[in-house]
Amino acid sequence: MLNALEVFTTVVVGLMVGVEFSVAFVLNPILTGLPGDNGLRGRVHGARMLGAVMPFWYIGSLVLSAVWAVAGWHHQGAVLVVTAAALLIVSVLMSVVLLVPINNRAKAWTSENLPADWKEQLGRWDGLHYLRVAVIVAAFALLVTALA
């Protein structure tokens, strides 16, 4: 049973990392490269769609990692899993405190009500998101290492 939990947790976290990595390094750069505010519609839609799904994915990943840490406490790699769970806590806190407020503002933007600093706000979100991606990549790497 522990093996199934380990694999399932690693896959769930890995998929989350893949989505967030592609947002950071593929989707947002494509949308940002469009002229004017043409990429804004895509980013606003992404903020709505992913903003509805990702909280469950982040919290679910954290819960699965915590359950793995408790269930596998006396097994090899437990410290790695605890460290990964701690990093996932950091990613959740970063999301709630730093990224979600920007995301919530962006979800309501249209071409007619854009704030003057909308590009700066999206740039700030991108920079914070890169940092969050680094945190969850590290958590994922620890979980993969704990499997070995």
N, C-alpha and C positions, 0 to 999 in steps of 0.2 A: 504493500500500500504506500509506503514512504517513497518508493521508486516512482510510482505513478504521480504522486504529488510533486516530486522534484522535477520530473519531465514536464508535467502540465504547467507548473509555475514558470519554468524556464521558457517554454513556448509562449505563454501569455505575455511575459515581460519582453521577450524577444520581438514579438509582433508589435507591441507598443513602441519599442525602440525604433523599429523599422518605419512605422507611421510617422513618428515625431522626427526621425532623421530625414525622411523624404519631405516633410513639411519644411524643415529648416534649409535643406540643401538642394531641393528640386522645385517644389511647388511655389514657395514664396519668392525665390529668385526669378522664376518665370513670370509670376504675376507682377513683381516689382519692376521688371524690365519692360513692361508694356507702357506705352506713352500715356502721359497725363494721368488721369485717375481710372484708366481702363481696367487695371488689375484690382481695383478696389472692390468691385462686385464679387470677384472670386474670393478675395480675402474675407469679406463680410459674410459670404455664404459659408466659407470654411469656419469662421468664428462661430457661427450658429450651429453648424452640423457637428464639428468636433467638440465645441463647447458643451454639447449635450451628451456626448459619448465618453469623452476622455476622463471626466471625474470618476466614473464607474471603473474605467480601466486602470487608472492610477491607484484608486483605493483598493480595487480587487487585487492588483499586483502586490500591493503592500500587505494585504491580509494573507494572501497565499504565501508570501515570503515569511511572514511572521509565523504562520502555522507550520511551515517547513522548519523554521528555526526551532520552534518548540518541540515538534515531533522528532526532529533529528538532533536534538541537543547533544546526545552522547555519541554521535557519529562523526566521522571525519568530515571536515569542511564546515562544521557548525559556525565557527567564527566568521567564515566568509559569508555565510547566509545572513547572520546577524548584521554584519557590516553592510551587505546589500540592502537589507530591510531598513537600516538607518539612512542609507542614501535615498531610498524611495520615500522615506519620511521627509527628507530635505526637499525632494522634488515636489511632493505634495504641498509643503509649506511655501516653496517658491511659487508654485502655481497659484495658490489661494491669495498670497500676500502681494505678489508682484505682477503676475501675468493675467490673472482673471479680471482685475479691475480694468486693464487696458482692453482686454477682449470684450468685456461687457459694454464699454463705450463704443468700440468699433462695430459691434453687432447692430447698432442703431444708426450708423452712418449711411447717408445717401449722398448722391452728387449735390443735392440741394442744401444739406445741413452739415457739410464737412467743417470741422474746426480748422482754424488757420494752421495749426501745428500737426495735422493728421499724419504727414509723412514722418515727422520726428517721433510721434507716438508709435507708429508701426515699426520704425527703426529701433526704438527702445525695446518693444516687444520682441523683435527679432534677436537683438543682442542677449536679452534675458533667456530667450528660448534656446539659443546656442549653448548657454551655460547649463540649462536644464537638461538638454540632450546629452551633454558631457556627463552629467550626474547619473542619468539613467543608463547610459552606455557602460559606465563603470559598475553600476549595480548588476547589469546583465552579465558583464564579464566575470564578476565575482560568483554569480549563480552558476555560470557555465563551468568555472573552475571548481566549484564545490561538487559538481557532478562527477568530476574526474577521480 
